[in-house]
């Protein structure tokens, strides 16, 4: 058995991982926000719409970025149902580190940044219920994807689902301490501890 390796590393060579090359970005943008939520960290009614448009400049040219973030909340006895839809689009010159990311609080069960692409779309829903005094629970799930230009958003949809415990840490402001456990596809999972709801 004979193994031959024909590669070498050169000082300062960025040819191996061009996507990780450093870049400087400057941009200008516009944001429209409409927010009627009764609580930004633990909403049980109302809605929020955020539309953001950016035009960014880097050494290789310009690229646009825009996103639509929609959230709606329906009150129930001792609880609420929450919905979120998010769409992000970025131009083809967008550097790797500035691409839309799938995962984290937006799609629990996936490591934030494990999936990147020029286009991101996701839908999430959550049912929240107060059990007793400060204690409650949540059930959540959804699906989404990130793709490059020319690919189909329905090509490899990434679902997620999970359960969480809620403890009202601040009764006056109605802010919860959140402990969530979520499962994604392919054996991926995540455990989350944070103040305030994911959306």
C-alpha positions in Angstrom: 0.0 0.0 0.0 1.4 3.4 -1.0 -0.2 6.8 -0.3 1.0 9.9 -2.1 -0.1 13.4 -1.1 0.3 16.1 -3.7 -0.7 19.3 -2.0 1.0 22.1 -0.1 0.1 25.2 1.8 1.5 28.6 0.8 2.0 31.5 3.1 -0.9 33.9 2.8 -2.7 31.8 0.2 -6.5 32.4 0.2 -7.2 30.1 -2.8 -8.3 27.2 -0.6 -11.2 28.8 1.1 -12.1 31.9 -0.9 -15.5 32.1 1.0 -13.6 32.8 4.2 -11.5 35.7 2.8 -11.9 39.0 4.7 -14.1 41.8 3.2 -15.2 45.2 4.2 -18.8 46.3 3.7 -20.5 49.7 3.8 -24.1 50.2 3.0 -27.3 52.2 3.3 -30.8 51.0 4.0 -34.4 51.6 4.8 -36.6 49.9 7.4 -40.4 50.0 7.8 -41.8 48.7 11.1 -45.4 48.3 12.2 -45.7 46.8 15.7 -49.0 46.4 17.7 -47.8 43.6 20.0 -48.8 43.9 23.7 -45.4 42.8 24.9 -42.2 42.7 22.7 -40.6 39.9 24.8 -43.8 37.8 25.5 -46.5 38.8 23.1 -50.0 37.3 23.4 -51.8 39.6 21.0 -51.2 41.9 18.1 -48.8 41.7 15.2 -45.5 42.9 13.9 -44.3 43.6 10.3 -40.7 44.6 9.5 -39.6 45.3 6.0 -35.9 46.1 5.5 -34.0 47.0 2.3 -30.3 47.4 2.2 -27.8 48.3 -0.5 -24.2 47.2 0.4 -20.9 48.0 -1.2 -17.7 46.0 -1.1 -14.5 45.9 -3.2 -16.0 43.6 -5.8 -19.2 45.6 -6.4 -22.6 46.2 -4.8 -25.2 43.7 -3.6 -28.7 44.2 -2.2 -30.3 42.6 0.8 -33.9 42.7 1.9 -36.1 40.9 4.3 -39.8 40.6 5.4 -40.5 39.5 9.0 -44.1 38.9 9.9 -45.4 37.9 13.4 -49.0 37.4 14.5 -50.3 36.5 18.0 -53.7 35.1 19.0 -54.8 35.2 22.6 -56.3 32.1 24.2 -57.5 31.4 27.8 -54.3 31.0 29.8 -52.1 31.1 26.7 -51.6 32.2 23.1 -50.7 30.9 19.6 -47.9 32.7 17.8 -46.9 32.6 14.1 -43.9 33.8 12.3 -42.9 34.1 8.7 -39.5 35.2 7.6 -38.1 35.8 4.1 -34.6 37.0 3.4 -32.9 37.6 0.0 -29.4 38.6 -0.7 -27.5 39.4 -4.0 -25.0 37.0 -5.6 -22.0 39.1 -4.5 -22.8 38.7 -0.8 -19.8 37.5 1.2 -20.1 34.1 2.9 -20.2 35.7 6.4 -23.1 38.0 5.5 -25.4 35.4 3.9 -28.8 34.7 5.5 -28.5 32.0 8.3 -30.9 29.2 9.2 -31.1 28.0 12.8 -30.8 29.4 16.2 -33.9 31.0 17.7 -35.4 31.4 14.3 -35.4 27.6 13.6 -34.6 25.9 16.9 -33.0 22.4 16.5 -30.4 23.7 14.0 -27.0 25.3 14.8 -27.1 28.9 13.7 -25.0 29.2 10.5 -25.0 25.4 9.7 -27.1 26.3 6.6 -26.5 29.5 4.6 -27.7 30.7 1.3 -28.7 33.7 -0.8 -32.4 33.0 0.0 -33.9 32.1 3.3 -37.6 31.3 4.0 -39.2 29.9 7.1 -42.5 29.5 8.8 -42.8 28.8 12.6 -45.7 28.4 15.1 -45.8 28.1 18.8 -48.5 27.3 21.4 -47.9 28.8 24.8 -49.9 27.8 27.9 -49.7 29.0 31.5 -50.0 26.0 33.8 -49.8 27.4 37.4 -48.8 30.8 38.7 -45.4 31.5 37.2 -45.0 28.1 35.3 -46.0 27.3 31.8 -45.0 25.3 28.8 -44.7 25.7 25.0 -45.0 23.4 21.9 -43.4 24.7 18.7 -42.5 23.6 15.2 -42.1 24.7 11.7 -40.0 24.4 8.5 -37.8 26.4 6.3 -34.8 26.3 4.0 -31.8 28.3 2.6 -30.9 28.0 -1.0 -28.6 29.5 -3.7 -29.9 31.2 -6.8 -31.6 28.7 -9.1 -32.3 26.1 -6.5 -35.8 25.3 -5.2 -36.9 26.3 -1.7 -38.9 23.0 -1.6 -35.8 20.9 -2.5 -34.7 20.0 1.0 -37.0 21.5 3.5 -35.7 21.5 7.1 -38.4 20.9 9.7 -38.1 21.4 13.4 -40.2 20.7 16.5 -39.8 21.0 20.2 -41.1 21.6 23.7 -40.2 24.1 26.3 -40.7 25.2 29.9 -41.6 28.7 30.9 -41.0 30.5 34.2 -42.2 34.1 34.6 -39.0 35.7 35.9 -40.4 39.3 35.9 -44.2 39.4 36.8 -44.4 43.2 36.3 -43.0 43.1 32.8 -44.4 39.6 32.1 -41.0 38.3 30.9 -40.3 34.6 30.9 -37.2 32.5 31.4 -37.3 30.1 28.5 -35.9 26.5 28.4 -36.5 24.8 25.0 -35.4 21.5 23.6 -35.8 21.1 19.8 -35.2 18.5 17.2 -34.3 19.1 13.5 -33.7 16.7 10.6 -30.7 14.4 10.3 -30.3 13.9 14.1 -29.7 17.6 14.8 -31.0 19.1 18.1 -30.6 22.0 20.4 -31.2 23.1 23.9 -31.9 26.8 24.5 -32.0 29.0 27.7 -33.0 32.6 27.3 -35.1 35.5 28.6 -38.0 36.3 26.4 -39.7 34.3 23.7 -38.0 33.3 20.4 -40.5 35.4 18.5 
